[in-house]
Amino acid sequence: MSKDKPKISFDDFISLTKQKTNELRKGQHIMNILYSVWEQEYKRLSSVHYYDRTDIDCFYNDNLIPNTLEHLEEIWKY
């Protein structure tokens, strides 16, 4: 499998994000799971310069979670 493809389906990703731990905010949790299943997209999302958007990285701002998930759903190809 290519390094630039997710390791799981989007539905499986969403299931993992719902298994939140108490140690992290939800945005941090989502981004950490993204890193573990699709590292390249994590790096793109966390780089303001790649997508030229500042509203899709929810690591530091839980209010951006809907934007993050919408973006991922649009581009996810497993």
N, C-alpha and C positions, 0 to 999 in steps of 0.2 A: 504494500500500500504506500502511496506517495506520502511524503512527510507533510505535504500541504493539504491533506484531507483529514476530516474528522475521523476519529477511531470508532465512533458510535453514531447512531441515528439522532436526529434532533429530538425526537420523542424521548429517547433514552436519556439524553442530556437534560431535558426538562425534568424527568423523573429524579435524576440525581440532584438537581438544584432544589427540589422540594424536601430533600433529606437534610435540611439545615441543622447545623450544630449551633450551640449557644455561644461558642467562642468568637464567632465572626458575624459581622453585619451581613445581610443578605447579598448585597452587591459584591462584597469581598468573596463570599462563598461562590457566587456564580462565576466570577472571573477566575477563581482558583480551579474550579472544575473545568472551565474552558481551557485553561492552560494545560491541564492534564489530558484532555481529549483532543485538543486542536491548538497546539502551541503556536503555530504560525499565525492563526487568526487572533489569538490572544495578543501577540506582538503587534499586529496591525491595529487592533482596537486601542491598545494602550499608547500608540504613537499618533499624536494629533496630526502629524504631517501626512500620514498615509491616506486616510479618508478625508482629510481636510474638514473634519467635524470634531466638535468638542462635546457632543451630547450623546455619545454611544458607549463611553467607558464608565461603567457603573461601580468600579472598584471603590472610589472615594465618595460617591454620591448615589445613595439608594434611589433617589428620585429619577435617575436615568435608567433604571432597570427595564421599564417598558421599551425604551428606545433600543437598549442593548438586545433584548430578546427579539424585537421586531426585525432588527438588522440581521441577527443570526439566522432567524427563520428564513429570511429572503435568500441568503447566500449558502445555506447549509446544503451540501451535497455529499451524502454518505454512499 
